[in-house]
Amino acid sequence: MIFEELASTERAAAACRRRQLQEHLQCLHLDGALVYSRRRSPVTWLSAYSPGYISNSASLWIPSEGEPVLGVAYPFEVDRARRSGLVTIAMESPLDVLPDSAMRIGLLSRDLLVDETSPSLLGELTRRGVAHCDLAEWALETREIKIPEEITTLTAASVIADVAIKTGLDFVIAGITDFE
């Protein structure tokens, strides 16, 4: 039951973030946002789908208006990815989710630590005549905002972590290493 509640909270938070992103895209007069991730968090943060080490990559098209499209690297991942509640396709390239009509887009392919924007991705956008702007700053600021369900979950997690640390301290003996 706890895992179902966590998944529900993650989906609700992702939907809220997508709405916030769509509002931001409209303010910037962009057609939408291409979100790309290889084992990192940008796609998960906005879709509640986690590209694991098996599938390795996913991309997400979030139009300024309308429904997003999630692309996953392997056909066998499609059913699992659909649990996010999003229209999902198997993709060969991160750009497979990008509609031909998109000419001005936001691009989110990095997080706080790692930039996954590949030169080939940028080159293909240029070849197609698609202008883009980086949405990483928006994402970093928006990550600080939590919906009530996330706050409840984080509060419960902090109580569990506090108990775990206190319990662990009961077993600490001065002068004894972890191994011993």
Secondary structure, DSSP 8 states (H G I E B T S, - for coil): -HHHHHHHHHHHHHHHHHHHHHHHHHHTT-SEEEEEEESSSHHHHHHS----TTT-EEEEEEESSS--EEEESSGGGHHHHHTTSSEEEE-SSGGGGS-TT--EEEEE-B-SS-B---HHHHHHHHHHT-EEEE-HHHHHHHTT---HHHHHHHHHHHHHHHHHHHHHHTT--TT--S--
